Structure formats: C-alpha cells, structure tokens
Amino acid sequence: MRLIFNALCVAALAVAVQPVSAADVEAGETKFKQLCATCHGDSGKGDGPAGRALRPAPPDMSDPAWQEETTDDHIRLVTEKGGPAAGLAPTMTAFGHTLDDDDLDNVVAFIRSLAD
C-alpha cells in the first residue's frame, strides 16, 4: 500500500512540474508584445516607452526575486482585472475584455519564461 502511495505522489509531482509547452509561451509572447510591451518592455523589465514615464514604474518581471514572490494567480488577476483589483496602481490596465482564458494562461507562461 505504501509503495502505491509513493508511486502516486511521484506521478502527481511529475505532472505538476511539467513545463508549459513552447507554443503556449510563444503565443503568450505575441499577446504580451501586442498589449503589454508599451509599458513593460519587450523583455518585461518595465522599460517600455510608456513605462519609463509611469510612477510607480512597472516591475522588472525578469527579476528572480519578483518571479519568486509573485504567484501565477496574482499575475493573472492583475492582467485580467487591472492593478486596482490587486491593490496596485490604476495605471495597470485590465485586459480581461481582450484576453480569453487561454490567452491569459499563455501570457502568464510567457512572463514566467522571462526569468530563464
């Protein structure tokens, strides 16, 4: 019985840590560059042309500390509902009206890839 439990735990962990497919990251990159790069920059460093003038400045999403302290759910919430929904600046626009669930997942996957 213990062997079966251990095998199930290992299988669950293997599924949980599988990386998002490259196609998802690529699709997320396309949406990110269309909708987010003006403020966040193409590589998510917060250095887009409009982002340089914003106060507070957009975060550097490629920073390992930011990646570690920020959850996928938080990224999705801010992307979908905007900064105020997460207690952040109102200058962070909501994109829930533009992005469907797959798009949101893809954008999150792309943002996560920025730390690589």
Summary of the structure (lengths in Angstrom):
residues: 116
radius of gyration: 16.4
end to end distance: 39.6
largest distance: 60.8
contacts: 303
relative contact order: 0.16
helix: 59%
strand: 0%
